[in-house]
Amino acid sequence: MTMKLDTGLSTRNLREVPAAAKAAEEAGFDAIWTAEAGNDGFLPLALVAEHTKRIKMGPSVAIAFPRSPMAMAYTAWDLAGMSDGRFILGLGTQVKGHNERRFSVKWEAPVPRLREYILSLRAIFKCWAEGGTRLKFEGKYYNFSLMTPFFTPPKHNYPNIPIWIAGVNEYILRLAGELCEGLHAHPFNSPKYLRDFVLPHVDEGLKKAGRSRKDFTIGTTAFVIVGKNKDEIERAKAGVRQQIAFYASTRTYKVVLDMHGWGEVSARLNEKAAKGDWGGMAQEITDEMLDTYAVVGSYDDIAEKVMKRYDGLLDRVGFYIPYRAGIEDAEWRKLTRKFNG
């Protein structure tokens, strides 16, 4: 199985994006992903598109509901054209608390609403590809019926913009298989969760749409603990243990713990998170759990370990800690050659 190696954008400073993007492309990564974690996920991608020639790009993920599908469509259309078709639109719902309390948007029926969101995007893209023909999309949550020549963007050669969605639970996984080109599987995962939970639900969606697994891409940003020697590897474990505890404290992700019989840990982590006991949370993640949810190895063998772990499960993978130019450049170049040829 061929597995592509991607990376996250290593900087939040827009002035540093051109150099970071060039370095990632030169290092051999197949795609570069931005995160909406303290800054906008799209602005850096315009710079990535401008300053690279080969590397694919997209947000992983852009939070959908705070943005109208029309606003999202304009941004995606422009980035698809600017990147000559290298852009992938990654969408996510986030959770109720962030929608209501951080973005101040109504939280209702997230999966049915996301279904309409995706279908309305397709209708808008089709309208624009056909030169602004009459736009008509009628749904429960979104309705679009106005598109005049003045507001129709110029055509380009890449109207079929790939849409990926992020998903953890069964309903959104089915939706991904039915309507999307790809899935951003959550970094908090295990081979068992992917094999026994994610793939069957994605396959249900694919079958509903008359598609097969070869028509679909699954990628993730995996927890990878890597170093040149045992001391470096041991030092890297603490940060990953903390990050796993953070994700596992969210009730939405309890299914990943349940797959291994650790569901009761979720409540303890949630309670400690509410108290701000971050150190105590990390202590809840045992060595067995760390081995289950992370890949551990040296630079010499980590590529083989990652590919073996996710063989038949993932098409694309990135390391949770992104590539940073000037840090272990030679090692990263070896890794991209092993993955991307």
Secondary structure, DSSP 4 states (H G I P E B T S, - for coil): ---EEEEE---S-GGGHHHHHHHHHHHT-SEEEE--SSS-SSHHHHHHHHH-SS-EEEES-EESTTS-HHHHHHHHHHHHHHTTS-B-EEEE---HHIIIIIS------HHHHHHHHHHHHHHHHHHHHTTSPPP-EE-SS-EE----GGGSPPP-S--S--EEEEE-SHHHHHHHHHH-SEEEE-SS--HHHIIIIIHHHHHHHHHHTT--GGG-EEEEEE-EEEESSHHHHHHHHHHHHHHHHHHHTSGGGHHHHHTTT-HHHHHHHHHHHHHT-HHHHHHTS-HHHHHHH-EEEETTTHHHHHHHHTTTT-SEEEESSPP-TTSSHHHHHHHHHHHH-
